[in-house]
Every structure is written in C-alpha cells, then in structure tokens.
C-alpha cells in the first residue's frame, strides 16, 4: 500500500478482512498549499476532485457556493456538506459529462499541477489547495502486488526500479504507470476504495 499512512487505514482493513497480508510503504506525502482563506460565495459551482482537496476546502472556505460537485464518494464524504453532484464515473471526464451547462462561474479546487481539463472546458478559476511530494524510501517491501492510488505514486514507484506488478485506481494512474514501464495487473473499474478492493481480488485470482 503506497498511500500516506493516515489515508491507508480503511483500504488496509478491507484487504486484510479478505485475507490479504498488507504492508504500508507511503510513496507520497501531502502538504497544504495556496491561500489560507477561500471565498466561494460568488461561484455557481465549486468542484473538488480528491478527498485531500475536499478536506482542505472544508478547513479554509468562507461563504458557500450555490452548488458543489465532488468527483467521487470519498471526495464527497470529505466535504462539510452534501454535494449537489457526484458523477457515476469518478473522473474529470465523468464529472464534465454530468455537469449542467452553462455551468456559470466555476471554481476548481485541487492539487498543484492538477489536470486542467475542467479549467479549460469550463473556463473555471483554479485554486491550489495542496501539493503532492513523491517519496523514495531506501527500503521497499517485497510482495505480489503494489497498490497505486495516484499518478504521483506511480511515478514514485517507478523511480524505485522494482518489478512487482501494480493495481491502479483509474485511467490517469494507469497511463502514468504504463509510461514508466510498469506492469498493470488490474485497474479499478470504480475509482474508489471498493474499486481498488475488487481490482486486488481480480489480480490475485
């Protein structure tokens, strides 16, 4: 498991319940970034695409937008209020497909260096709320599978030069892993915790 330890617990628990032996070796660390206060009151939509972004938004937000959109269930759960839209497909493309048009004034709150699809397609404002640092530990556990939940983790794992096949949370992570020459054992059909659990099950059958 390559997530930060504080974010790995629920997935580790689910996998251990299914009989898997799980080692946690974080390959990314999350650091807050951007302004300390964010006024969202003038926006028709505020869009968040990760649980990290949702938590940072909850901590710093002032006012309330007309509507909010979260890319998936885990992101929605991290918001301090129920979002108005959670797309069936947990990708930026899936969110765009379900967002009513015209969307009006949109704020995209996410990671430094996040994909700009939403910004470009919606003419959205962008505010960075956190940065992802890639970690390169001196020791990495042996195992049968490595679980990657972000493109950053894929890059960090590739830099270690290991050959253990990987389970990916979704298409962006898979694309980054393939660019780095990693072997994909499975990709989660649903890009969330349960999707990763099922993908690990597929890869270990």
C-alpha positions, 0 to 999 in steps of 0.5 A: 500500500503506497498511500500516506499512512493516515489515508491507508487505514480503511483500504488496509482493513478491507484487504486484510478482512479478505485475507490479504497480508498488507504492508504500508510503504507511503510513496507520497506525502501531502502538504497544504498549499495556496491561500489560507482563506477561500471565498466561494460565495460568488461561484455557481459551482465549486468542484473538488476532485480528491478527498485531500482537496475536499478536506482542505476546502472544508478547513479554509472556505468562507461563504458557500457556493450555490452548488458543489460537485465532488468527483467521487464518494470519498471526495464527497464524504470529505466535504462539510456538506452534501454535494449537489453532484457526484458523477457515476464515473469518478473522473474529470471526464465523468464529472464534465459529462454530468455537469449542467451547462452553462455551468456559470462561474466555476471554481476548481479546487485541487492539487498543484499541477492538477489536470486542467481539463475542467479549467479549460472546458469550463473556463473555471478559476483554479485554486491550489489547495495542496501539493503532492511530494513523491517519496523514495524510501531506501527500503521497499517491501517485497510482495505480489502486488503494489497498490497505486492510488495516484499518478504521483505514486506511480511515478514514485514507484517507478523511480524505485526500479522494482518489478512487482506488478501494480493495481491502479485506481483509474485511467490517469494512474494507469497511463502514468504507470504504463509510461514508466514501464510498469506492469498493470495487473488490474485497474479499478473499474470504480475509482474508489476504495471498493474499486481498488478492493475488487481490482486486488481480488481480480489480480490475485485470482 
